[in-house]
Amino acid sequence: MFRRLIFSLLLACCGSSMADEIVPICYGYGCIAQASVQFSEERLREINQQLVVAVDPDEERKMLAIAIGRMYGWAGEQSDIRNDRGGNYADGHAPGKMDCIDHSTSTTRLLRLLEARGSLRWHRVLDPDVRNWALIFPAHWSAVIAESSGGDAHRFVVDSWFVDNGEPAVILQLDEWKKGAGPDV
């Protein structure tokens, strides 16, 4: 953990020779289409500078929600996902609409990018998780993070499906989200 902190501080203070990053972003419901989105080193450094100053896991989650929203906003500058609205019904027939599978897959990819670059100091990225409400309701997927020093009680969803493109992601405790917590969309 100490090495990641030093690496993050060096990136924030001194720049780096890292290159732009390309991340495939899913859309079209069920990840049937993907856009190759390029994140410039300058923008990734900006996100890192935002995250590296977090003094605890709570603060990092608040900053991470904003960072994921910004990254989706930048992805919307390069793709039709700029048309995505929270939930599944506000999109209409707009190109670039995203369901929870698109969001959970893409958000996990964005989180793994941040993790690989040393931008997450207090959390690690897990595989997406699902909640099932009942037989008559569909399942819902989300990206998941865990506090680096915590066990199962310290897992959280990073759910960008609830919000319009570019808005901060919703971060909730995994167990509460599994019970149905989150905005009504």
Secondary structure, 3 states (H helix, E strand, C coil): CHHHHHHHHHHHHHCCCCCCEEEEEEECCCCCEEEEEEECHHHHHHHHHHHHCCCCHHHHHHHHHHHHHHHHHHHHHHCHHHHCCCCCCCCCCCCCCCCHHHHHHHHHHHHHHHHHCCCCCCEEEEEEEEECCCCCCCCEEEEEEEECCCCHHHEEEEECCCCCCCCCCEEEEHHHHHCCCCCCC
